[in-house]
């Protein structure tokens, strides 16, 4: 998530909505800022491994 209006104009109310989505289980992961450089590639590896393994 990255946008000027998200954090500087919508602020706390937007952040509260995101935290609520996490607690409700509507989203699995939240990646913010420079964390995308390491987290996204790891998430993709996890997705690919799960596709290869039978349920």
N, C-alpha and C positions, 0 to 999 in steps of 0.2 A: 504494500500500500504506500503510495507516494503521491502527494498532491498538495500544493500550496493551500488551496481552499479547505481540504480535509482537516488539516491541523491548525491553521491560523485563522480560519473563518468559522468553521463548524465546531472545532475544539472539543470540549468535554462531552457534549451530547453525542457526538459521533463516536468518540472513544467508548462511551458507555454502551452504545448499541453493539459495538464490536465485541466487547467483553460479554455482553448478554448472549450474543450468538455463540461464543465459545462455551459458555456455561450450559446453554440449551442443547449443545451437541450439533448445532447446525453447520459448523465448520470444524475441520480437524486440526488445522494448523494456521497460524497467523505469522507471517514473515514481514518484518518491518525494517527499513533502512538497509545498511550495508550487510545485514545478515543474509540477504538474498544471494550474495556471492557464494556462500557456503551451504546454506540451507536448501535452496532450490535444487542444486545438483544432487544432493543426498536424497531429497524427496523423490526425484526422478528415478534414482537407482532403486529405491525401495519399491516404487510402483512397478518397475520392470521386473524385479525379483518376484513380486506377488503375482504377476501375470504368468510367470514361468512355472510356479508351483501349483499343483492341482489342489482343489479344496477338499 
